[in-house]
Amino acid sequence: MSIKNVLRLKIILGSTRPGRFSEHAGAWALEQTKKNSGIEAEILDLRDYEMPFYNETVSPSYKQAPYKSEAVEKWSKKIGEADGFIIISPEYNHGTAAVLKNALDYVFKEWNNKPVGFVAYGSVGGARAVEQLRLITVELQMIPIRNAVHINAPWLLRDEAGNLKPGALDSYQGAIDGLLAQLIWWTKALKNARDIQS
């Protein structure tokens, strides 16, 4: 498969808290993604992009000059590389994490016309966070896919040392398979459309 036909997926860890569950869910999603040929997947950890609270004078949709923040500029370039995304999101107070919302808000055109799938965890499997994220990503001109993974009671899935218990996510295999099937279909379709228009 040529480099041009490789689909580049970014898996975004949407929490920066100590002891977060997102790194376990993200590693699992990466492992599942690698089972598909023609995919180049990478984890983007928001801990590596210490962006300030959104404070730009110009909306990202009108952005012309480089970002003032080096972390934001680095983030926008990484998002621009991608053909599609999986967002790993916790649920806090019926919504997503502030650090993730901030990361979404800082970029615009780099998100446009790309699909996104969600792996969420928390009360009711993070479903309320995903509903909010679908609204946000539509405004960013992304395509949020229907299938998602909703991990219930993640606090029960780790041992006393904080490690994921063996087989803890096995019951979610069908959900991640469905997510990836949809995400890969949309990623191919939208990449082809972007290539035609470029």
Protein Blocks (a to p, Z undefined) as FASTA:
>chain_A
ZZklpccdddddfbfbehiaklmmmmmmmmmmmmpghiacddddfklmccdddfbfbdfk
lgfbdcfblklmmmmmmmmmpmbdcdddddeehiacfklmmmmmmpcklmgopacdddde
deehlmmmmmmmmmmmmmnopacdfbdcddehkllmpcfkopacehklmmmmmmmmmmmm
mmmmmmmmmmmmmmmmZZ
